[in-house]
Amino acid sequence: MNNLDRIDEVEELLNELCEELPKYAFNYLNGGVTLSEEIKYHPEAKDDDLLILGQYERSILGLSITIFYGSIDLLYGHLEREDLKDRLREVLFHEFTHHMEFLAKNRDLEIEDEEFMEKYRNEHRHE
């Protein structure tokens, strides 16, 4: 399967996954869920070892979720459809958790992500 066919498959899977979510999860998500072709690395990545698979964004334009197809493909492109769907579900639901927590003025997942990054920094401190 070529890369273009796979991005169409990922978009289809994302649409299916969005349908699994309750309608209220989309409240105030005026930018919706978009699929970017980009491979996105965390700015602090060492040797391109820290991919960003999805991102919840709060900006002057509003609230949105971006899923990075290039990163997904690099990490999970070898998976069969159902396994890929499971990984996409994890990424999408992670980003929706950020959205729901933001609306509830809760930072639990944000703190968990910060702790992950601190551990990553400590493991790579002397490189």
Helices and strands as residue ranges (DSSP letters): H 3-20, G 23-26, E 33-36, E 40-41, E 51-52, E 54-59, E 62-68, H 69-76, H 81-103, H 108-123
